Amino acid sequence: MKSEKSRARAAVAYLVGFVFAIGLGLAGMTQPQKVIGFLDVMNWDPSLIFVMVGAIIVHSLAYVFIKNKKSPLLDAAWHVPKSKEITPRLIMGSALFGIGWGLGGLCLGPAIVSLGSGQQSIFAFVLAMLLGMWVFNKVEKALPFKK
């Protein structure tokens, strides 16, 4: 039987995910043509700037209230990356993400939300993305480099 705290965590996770999905849809992030229009310097659509500015404002306000807390409300510790090292793996991953986002107009979150549309192209995109993750994991394990 799940504890009361783990049920509360699950409920909050579902609520946050739901609100995030609604936000992605309202912001137009689930419309690949909107994202590609924002990234296209020759035919620029600046409307997604409002999404970014809104996110920065919300985060900045929230950060003021949480920066001195020892832990989040529903967990024992903050889970933040400890490494500040910029590695070739980080650079390559960022570049691949950016290229994929620019070509496809979707990244993981909006792609998952867009599955609800039932469009075959979205299912193909998500399948290709998952296949790419699987291939990356296989290739990375086969390489003799230190991670």
C-alpha positions in Angstrom: 0.0 0.0 0.0 1.3 3.4 -1.0 2.1 5.9 1.8 0.1 9.2 2.0 3.2 11.1 1.0 3.8 9.0 -2.2 0.1 9.5 -3.1 0.5 13.2 -2.7 3.7 13.2 -4.8 1.9 11.3 -7.6 -1.2 13.6 -7.4 1.1 16.7 -7.7 3.1 15.1 -10.5 -0.1 14.4 -12.5 -1.4 17.9 -11.8 1.8 19.6 -12.8 2.0 17.4 -16.0 -1.5 18.3 -16.9 -1.0 22.0 -16.4 2.3 21.7 -18.4 0.5 19.9 -21.3 -2.3 22.6 -21.3 0.4 25.3 -21.3 2.3 23.7 -24.2 -1.0 23.5 -26.2 -2.1 27.1 -25.4 1.4 28.4 -26.2 1.5 26.8 -29.6 4.5 24.6 -28.8 2.6 21.5 -30.1 2.4 23.1 -33.5 5.6 22.3 -35.4 5.0 25.0 -38.0 4.8 27.6 -35.1 8.2 26.4 -33.6 9.9 26.2 -37.0 8.5 29.8 -37.8 10.2 31.0 -34.6 13.5 29.4 -35.6 13.4 30.5 -39.2 15.4 33.8 -39.4 14.2 34.5 -43.0 10.5 34.3 -42.1 10.5 34.9 -38.3 7.4 34.5 -36.2 8.3 36.2 -32.8 5.2 35.0 -31.0 7.0 32.3 -28.9 9.0 35.1 -27.2 6.0 35.7 -25.1 6.0 32.0 -24.0 9.7 32.4 -23.0 9.2 35.7 -21.2 6.2 34.3 -19.3 8.2 31.2 -18.2 11.1 33.4 -17.1 8.8 35.6 -15.1 7.1 32.7 -13.4 10.4 31.0 -12.6 11.9 34.2 -11.3 9.0 34.8 -8.9 9.0 31.2 -7.7 12.8 31.2 -7.3 12.5 34.1 -4.8 10.3 32.0 -2.6 12.2 28.6 -2.8 15.9 29.6 -3.1 16.5 29.3 0.7 14.4 26.2 1.3 16.4 23.1 2.3 14.1 20.8 0.3 10.9 20.8 -1.8 7.6 20.2 -0.1 7.2 16.6 -1.2 10.8 15.4 -1.3 13.8 15.1 1.1 16.2 17.0 -1.2 16.5 19.1 -4.3 17.6 17.1 -7.4 19.9 19.4 -9.3 22.9 18.4 -11.5 26.1 18.6 -9.5 28.5 18.7 -12.5 29.2 22.1 -14.2 31.6 20.5 -16.7 30.9 21.2 -20.3 31.8 17.9 -22.0 31.8 16.9 -25.7 28.8 14.6 -24.9 26.9 17.7 -23.6 27.8 19.7 -26.6 26.9 17.0 -29.1 23.6 16.2 -27.3 22.7 19.9 -27.3 23.5 20.2 -31.0 21.5 17.1 -31.9 18.6 18.3 -29.9 18.7 21.7 -31.5 19.0 20.2 -35.0 16.1 17.8 -34.4 14.0 20.6 -32.8 14.7 22.9 -35.8 13.9 20.2 -38.4 10.9 18.6 -36.7 9.5 21.5 -34.8 8.9 19.3 -31.7 10.8 18.2 -28.7 9.9 15.5 -26.2 7.3 17.3 -24.1 5.2 18.8 -27.0 5.6 15.6 -29.0 4.1 13.5 -26.1 1.3 16.0 -25.7 0.7 16.0 -29.5 0.1 12.2 -29.4 -3.4 13.1 -28.3 -4.1 14.6 -31.7 -3.9 11.1 -33.3 -1.9 12.4 -36.2 0.2 9.7 -37.9 3.1 12.1 -38.4 3.3 12.7 -34.6 3.3 9.0 -33.9 6.1 8.6 -36.5 8.1 11.4 -34.9 7.8 10.0 -31.4 8.7 6.5 -32.6 11.7 7.9 -34.4 12.7 9.8 -31.3 12.4 6.8 -29.1 14.4 4.7 -31.6 17.1 7.4 -31.7 17.3 7.3 -27.9 17.6 3.5 -27.9 20.3 3.6 -30.7 22.2 6.3 -28.7 22.2 4.2 -25.6 23.5 1.1 -27.5 26.2 3.1 -29.3 27.3 4.9 -26.1 27.7 1.6 -24.2 29.8 0.2 -27.1 32.2 3.1 -27.1 35.3 2.8 -25.0 35.1 6.5 -23.8 34.6 7.4 -20.2 31.1 8.9 -19.6 
